[in-house]
Amino acid sequence: MSEHPSQITHRTIWMLAGPIILSNISVPLVGAVDTAVVGHLPGAASIGAVALGALIFGFLYWGFGFLRMGTTGFIARAYGANDPTEESRIICRVFILALICGLLLAALGRPVIYLALNLIESSEQVESLAAEYALIRIWSAPATLCVYVITGILIGLQNTRSVLVLQLILNITNVVLDLWFVIILEFGVSGVAWATLIAEYLAAICGFWILRKPISIAIAQISLREALEVEPMLALIRSNTHILVRTLCLVFSFAFFTAQGAKLGEVILAANAILMHLHSFMAYGLDGFAHAAEALTGSAYGAGSRGRFKKAVKLSTVWAAVTAVITGVIYMKFGEQILGLFSNQSMVISAAITFLPWMIIAPIVSVWSFQLDGVFIGTGHTRAMRNAMLISTGCYLFLVWMLLPPLGNHGLFLALTIFMFLRAFTLWLYYPGILKDIPEEPD
């Protein structure tokens, strides 16, 4: 467990954000490798199948992203208040919640997968391959959700170097198994699913080992009865429910984007899937500063220090904005070459190049919502997050309805871009409420 920082500096931001950026960039790298290995199989159906399979797990897994985000906020506030007993209570409760949710997902996954495939319009071949992928990967649910909790605890304790180690174990294993199963053993789409499943369980085991000390302390200090006390557990669930609604809206918005793109044909579906990997690289990279904001603002909020809170917001956002501009420039200069790494199918790459400008402006538009998400998660203002996301999602659906018919795929990207702006704008309206909750006294 790291020491509480006496002050927040540029170095503090990078000490927290740096490892997260490196670990986060490795996450979409796995998705990129997934796409690249199947992108060299005959036809565009395999790319579309992996995209749809990943889309389904966006709902099934990232719908439970609150287990990472909510855990970070609760742990960070307890850490800032210097309350190790509360940290132990939270650790016990979130692991219990993760295991219950993971086992339920594994048990109920099959009907949910087939329901999702029926709701998404695509070709019969794409749907068949996507089902093959999803029915294997669903069994990783308990491990995946435990990894979310482990990551949330580590970020809340400001131990981001261990987050980097955990993600590298997960993602390097996934990439190596991808190449082995698909390229060497020729397992096809199912090989991608098996690679992910094995990597998730290995990561969960390693994560428990990394957290063996705080977990053993929590088990020794907190009885099962205390961990399951109704009121604290309900408070945890209520906060996480707000994050769940927010996350489901976000995941639904990107799923809706993919589903609408699927209606425009297999080539557009495949091109959009490749472009979304660029979007993921951008989002996961910039999220490093958002995670730093979560840990530092949550700690400052728990300690009741407005000065440290404002400095955490300012410095993390400055560096996030600089990184966003650099990312946009990289996409502008090297975007076409990057796209060419994903597939050797000229029609798909040509379509992706047509819509590349939307990825160039995406970092500059999106960075503000990422940073505000970090602040609201860290301070526990999850109800406001939920409300802001509901408003933004409603506007997004209206924009797609208005812009898709006359503008086609450009209209789809325009609606998504405005959606990212609206996320930031609506959160900013709630921001003064956070400042009111923190005392005026300086550090």
C-alpha positions in Angstrom: 0.0 0.0 0.0 1.5 3.4 -1.0 1.8 6.4 1.2 -0.7 9.2 1.0 0.8 12.0 -1.1 1.3 15.3 0.8 0.8 17.2 -2.4 -0.3 16.5 -6.0 2.2 17.3 -8.7 2.8 16.6 -12.3 5.0 13.7 -11.2 2.1 12.3 -9.0 -0.2 12.3 -12.0 2.3 10.5 -14.2 3.2 8.0 -11.5 -0.5 7.0 -11.4 -1.5 7.5 -15.0 1.7 6.1 -16.7 1.2 2.5 -15.7 -2.5 2.7 -16.4 -1.9 4.1 -19.9 0.5 1.3 -20.7 -1.9 -1.3 -19.3 -5.0 0.2 -20.9 -3.3 0.4 -24.4 -2.7 -3.3 -24.1 -6.4 -3.9 -23.8 -7.5 -2.8 -27.3 -4.3 -4.3 -28.6 -5.9 -7.7 -27.8 -9.0 -6.7 -29.7 -6.9 -5.5 -32.5 -5.0 -8.8 -32.6 -8.4 -10.6 -32.5 -9.5 -8.7 -35.6 -6.1 -9.0 -37.3 -5.9 -12.8 -37.0 -9.4 -13.4 -38.2 -9.0 -10.5 -40.8 -6.7 -12.8 -42.7 -9.2 -15.6 -42.9 -11.3 -15.8 -46.1 -14.2 -13.3 -46.4 -15.3 -10.5 -44.1 -17.7 -12.7 -42.0 -15.1 -13.7 -39.4 -14.2 -10.0 -38.7 -17.9 -9.2 -38.3 -18.5 -12.3 -36.1 -15.7 -11.3 -33.7 -17.0 -7.7 -33.7 -20.5 -9.0 -32.8 -19.2 -11.4 -30.2 -17.2 -8.6 -28.6 -20.4 -6.4 -28.8 -22.4 -9.0 -26.8 -19.7 -9.2 -24.1 -19.7 -5.4 -24.0 -23.2 -5.9 -22.5 -22.6 -9.0 -20.5 -19.2 -7.9 -19.0 -18.9 -4.2 -19.2 -22.4 -3.9 -18.0 -20.8 -5.0 -14.8 -18.0 -2.4 -15.1 -19.4 -0.9 -12.0 -17.5 -3.6 -10.1 -14.3 -1.9 -11.2 -15.4 1.7 -11.1 -17.5 1.6 -7.9 -14.8 -0.3 -6.1 -12.2 2.3 -7.0 -14.3 5.1 -5.6 -15.2 3.3 -2.3 -11.6 2.2 -1.7 -10.1 5.6 -2.7 -12.4 7.4 -0.2 -11.6 4.9 2.6 -7.9 5.3 1.7 -8.1 9.1 1.8 -9.9 8.9 5.2 -7.1 6.5 6.5 -9.7 3.9 7.4 -8.2 0.4 6.8 -11.1 -1.4 8.5 -13.5 0.1 6.0 -11.1 -0.9 3.2 -11.4 -4.5 4.5 -15.2 -4.4 4.6 -15.3 -3.1 1.0 -12.9 -5.8 -0.2 -15.0 -8.5 1.2 -18.3 -7.1 -0.1 -17.1 -6.5 -3.7 -15.6 -9.9 -4.1 -18.8 -11.5 -2.9 -20.8 -9.4 -5.3 -18.4 -10.2 -8.2 -18.6 -14.0 -7.6 -22.4 -14.0 -7.4 -22.7 -11.9 -10.6 -20.1 -14.0 -12.5 -21.8 -17.3 -11.6 -25.2 -16.0 -12.7 -23.8 -14.7 -16.0 -22.2 -18.1 -16.7 -25.5 -19.9 -15.8 -27.8 -17.6 -17.8 -25.4 -16.7 -20.7 -26.7 -19.1 -23.4 -30.3 -17.6 -23.7 -28.9 -14.1 -23.4 -26.5 -14.7 -26.2 -29.1 -16.1 -28.6 -31.5 -13.2 -27.7 -28.8 -10.7 -28.5 -28.0 -12.3 -31.8 -31.7 -12.3 -32.7 -31.9 -8.6 -32.0 -28.8 -7.7 -34.2 -29.5 -7.8 -37.9 -26.6 -9.5 -39.8 -25.9 -12.3 -42.2 -26.5 -15.9 -41.2 -22.8 -16.8 -41.5 -21.8 -13.9 -39.2 -24.4 -14.8 -36.6 -23.4 -18.5 -36.6 -19.7 -17.6 -36.1 -20.6 -15.1 -33.4 -22.6 -17.7 -31.5 -19.7 -20.1 -31.7 -17.4 -17.4 -30.2 -19.8 -16.3 -27.5 -20.8 -19.7 -26.2 -17.2 -20.5 -25.3 -16.2 -17.1 -23.9 -19.2 -16.9 -21.5 -17.5 -19.3 -19.1 -14.9 -16.7 -18.3 -17.5 -14.6 -16.5 -16.5 -15.3 -12.8 -12.8 -14.7 -13.6 -13.5 -11.5 -15.6 -15.6 -9.9 -12.9 -13.0 -10.8 -10.2 -10.3 -9.1 -12.4 -12.6 -6.0 -12.5 -12.7 -5.9 -8.7 -9.0 -6.6 -8.3 -8.2 -3.7 -10.7 -10.6 -1.4 -8.9 -9.0 -2.1 -5.5 -5.5 -1.6 -6.9 -6.4 1.8 -8.5 -8.2 2.9 -5.3 -5.0 2.1 -3.3 -3.0 4.1 -5.9 -1.0 0.9 -6.8 -1.2 1.3 -10.5 2.1 -0.5 -11.2 0.4 -3.7 -10.1 -2.5 -2.9 -12.4 0.1 -2.8 -15.3 1.5 -6.1 -14.3 -1.9 -7.7 -14.1 -3.0 -6.4 -17.5 0.2 -7.4 -19.2 -0.3 -10.9 -17.9 -3.8 -11.0 -19.1 -3.2 -9.4 -22.5 0.1 -10.9 -23.5 -1.3 -14.4 -22.7 -4.4 -13.5 -24.8 -2.3 -12.4 -27.8 0.1 -15.4 -27.6 -2.8 -17.8 -27.4 -4.6 -15.9 -30.2 -1.7 -16.5 -32.6 -1.3 -20.1 -31.5 -4.9 -21.1 -31.7 -5.9 -19.2 -34.9 -2.8 -19.0 -37.0 -1.0 -22.3 -36.0 -3.7 -24.6 -34.9 -6.3 -23.1 -37.3 -9.2 -23.1 -34.7 -10.7 -20.0 -36.4 -13.2 -17.8 -34.5 -13.4 -20.3 -31.6 -9.7 -20.1 -31.1 -10.1 -16.4 -30.3 -12.7 -17.2 -27.6 -10.6 -19.9 -26.0 -7.6 -17.6 -25.9 -9.6 -15.0 -24.0 -11.1 -17.5 -21.6 -7.8 -19.0 -20.6 -6.1 -15.6 -20.2 -8.9 -14.3 -17.9 -8.6 -17.2 -15.5 -4.8 -16.8 -15.4 -5.1 -13.1 -14.7 -7.6 -13.7 -11.9 -5.3 -16.1 -10.2 -2.4 -13.7 -10.5 -4.6 -10.8 -9.2 -5.5 -12.7 -6.1 -1.8 -13.3 -5.5 -1.0 -9.6 -5.9 -3.7 -8.7 -3.4 -3.0 -11.7 -1.1 -2.0 -9.4 1.9 -5.1 -7.0 1.9 -7.3 -10.0 1.2 -5.9 -12.1 4.0 -6.2 -9.0 6.4 -9.8 -8.5 5.3 -10.7 -12.2 5.8 -9.1 -12.1 9.3 -10.8 -8.9 10.3 -14.3 -9.1 8.7 -16.7 -11.9 9.4 -19.1 -13.1 6.7 -22.0 -11.8 8.7 -20.4 -8.3 8.8 -19.6 -8.4 5.1 -23.2 -9.2 4.3 -24.8 -6.6 6.6 -27.9 -5.3 4.8 -27.5 -1.6 4.9 -23.8 -1.3 3.9 -24.4 -3.9 1.1 -27.5 -2.0 -0.1 -25.5 1.2 -0.1 -22.8 -0.5 -2.2 -25.5 -1.9 -4.6 -27.3 1.4 -4.9 -24.1 3.3 -5.8 -23.2 0.5 -8.2 -26.7 0.4 -9.7 -26.3 4.1 -10.8 -22.9 3.2 -12.4 -24.6 0.1 -14.0 -27.3 2.2 -15.6 -24.7 4.7 -16.8 -22.4 1.9 -18.2 -25.3 0.0 -19.9 -26.3 3.3 -21.6 -22.7 3.7 -22.8 -22.4 0.1 -24.0 -25.8 0.3 -25.6 -24.8 3.4 -27.5 -21.7 1.7 -29.0 -23.7 -1.5 -29.6 -26.4 0.5 -31.4 -23.6 2.1 -33.5 -22.4 -1.4 -34.5 -25.9 -2.7 -35.1 -26.8 0.3 -37.3 -23.5 -0.2 -39.2 -24.4 -3.9 -39.7 -27.5 -2.8 -41.6 -25.2 -1.0 -44.1 -23.6 -4.3 -45.2 -20.7 -6.6 -44.2 -18.0 -4.2 -45.6 -19.2 -1.2 -43.6 -19.6 -3.5 -40.5 -16.0 -4.7 -40.9 -14.7 -1.2 -41.6 -16.5 0.3 -38.5 -15.1 -2.6 -36.4 -11.6 -1.7 -37.4 -12.2 2.1 -36.8 -13.6 1.3 -33.4 -10.3 -0.3 -32.5 -8.7 3.1 -33.1 -11.4 4.6 -30.9 -10.6 2.0 -28.2 -6.8 2.8 -28.3 -7.7 6.4 -27.8 -10.2 5.8 -25.0 -8.1 3.4 -23.1 -5.0 5.6 -23.3 -6.8 8.7 -22.1 -8.5 6.7 -19.4 -5.2 6.5 -17.7 -5.6 10.1 -16.6 -9.3 9.5 -15.8 -8.2 6.7 -13.5 -5.6 9.0 -11.9 -8.4 11.5 -11.3 -10.5 8.7 -9.7 -7.8 7.8 -7.2 -6.7 11.3 -6.4 -10.1 13.0 -6.3 -11.5 10.2 -4.3 -8.7 10.3 -1.8 -9.0 14.1 -1.5 -12.7 13.8 -1.1 -12.4 11.2 1.6 -9.8 13.4 3.4 -12.1 16.5 3.0 -9.4 18.5 1.1 -10.8 20.9 -1.5 -7.4 22.2 -2.4 -6.0 18.8 -3.2 -9.2 17.9 -5.1 -9.0 20.9 -7.4 -5.3 20.4 -8.1 -6.0 16.7 -9.0 -8.7 17.7 -11.4 -6.6 20.5 -13.0 -3.3 18.6 -13.5 -4.9 15.3 -14.6 -7.1 17.2 -17.2 -4.2 19.3 -18.5 -2.2 16.1 -19.3 -5.2 14.3 -20.7 -5.9 17.2 -23.1 -2.3 17.3 -24.3 -2.3 13.5 -24.9 -5.6 13.8 -26.8 -4.1 16.3 -29.2 -1.1 14.1 -29.7 -3.3 11.1 -30.4 -5.3 13.0 -33.0 -2.1 14.1 -34.8 -0.8 10.5 -34.8 -4.1 9.3 -36.4 -3.9 12.1 -39.0 -0.3 11.3 -40.0 -0.3 7.5 -39.7 -4.0 6.5 -39.7 -4.0 4.8 -43.1 -0.9 2.8 -42.3 -2.4 1.7 -39.0 -5.7 0.6 -40.7 -3.7 -1.5 -43.2 -2.4 -3.7 -40.3 -5.9 -4.9 -39.5 -6.9 -6.6 -42.8 -5.6 -7.4 -46.3 -9.1 -6.9 -47.8 -8.9 -3.8 -50.0 -12.7 -3.0 -49.9 -12.8 -3.0 -46.1 -9.6 -0.9 -45.7 -10.8 1.6 -48.4 -14.1 2.0 -46.6 -12.3 2.5 -43.3 -10.0 5.2 -44.8 -13.2 7.1 -45.9 -14.4 7.5 -42.3 -10.9 7.9 -40.7 -11.4 11.7 -40.2 -13.9 10.9 -37.5 -11.2 9.1 -35.5 -8.9 12.0 -35.9 -11.2 14.4 -34.1 -12.5 11.8 -31.6 -9.8 12.3 -28.9 -10.2 16.0 -28.7 -14.0 15.7 -28.4 -14.0 12.7 -26.0 -11.3 13.6 -23.5 -13.5 15.9 -21.4 -16.1 13.2 -20.7 -13.5 10.7 -19.7 -12.0 13.1 -17.2 -15.3 14.1 -15.7 -16.2 10.4 -15.4 -13.1 9.9 -13.3 -14.0 12.8 -11.0 -17.6 11.6 -10.5 -16.6 8.0 -9.9 -13.9 8.9 -7.4 -16.2 11.1 -5.4 -19.1 8.7 -5.5 -21.5 11.1 -7.2 -22.9 8.3 -9.3 -26.5 9.4 -9.4 -25.5 12.5 -11.3 -23.5 10.3 -13.7 -26.5 8.2 -14.3 -28.8 11.2 -15.0 -26.2 12.8 -17.4 -25.8 9.6 -19.3 -29.5 9.0 -19.7 -29.9 12.5 -21.2 -27.0 12.1 -23.5 -28.1 8.6 -24.7 -31.6 9.9 -25.5 -30.2 12.7 -27.6 -27.9 10.3 -29.3 -30.7 8.0 -30.4 -32.6 11.0 -31.8 -29.5 12.1 -33.7 -29.0 8.7 -35.2 -32.6 8.6 -36.3 -32.2 12.1 -37.9 -28.7 11.7 -39.4 -28.4 8.1 -40.6 -30.9 8.2 -43.5 -29.5 11.3 -45.3 -25.8 10.8 -44.4 -25.4 7.1 -44.1 -22.3 6.0 -42.1 -21.1 9.6 -41.9 -24.3 10.4 -40.1 -23.7 7.5 -37.7 -20.2 8.9 -36.9 -21.5 12.4 -36.5 -24.1 11.3 -34.0 -21.5 9.4 -32.0 -19.2 12.5 -32.0 -22.0 14.7 -30.7 -22.9 12.0 -28.1 -19.4 12.2 -26.7 -19.6 16.0 -26.4 -23.0 15.8 -24.7 -21.6 13.4 -22.1 -19.1 16.0 -21.0 -21.5 18.9 -21.2 -24.2 17.2 -19.0 -21.6 16.1 -16.4 -20.2 19.6 -16.3 -23.6 20.9 -15.2 -23.5 18.7 -12.1 -19.8 19.4 -11.3 -20.5 22.4 -8.9 -22.4 20.0 -6.7 -19.2 18.1 -5.9 -17.3 21.2 -4.9 -20.1 22.1 -2.4 -19.5 18.8 -0.6 -15.8 19.5 0.1 -14.7 21.8 2.9 -13.1 25.2 2.0 -10.1 24.6 4.2 -6.7 24.3 2.4 -4.5 21.2 2.8 
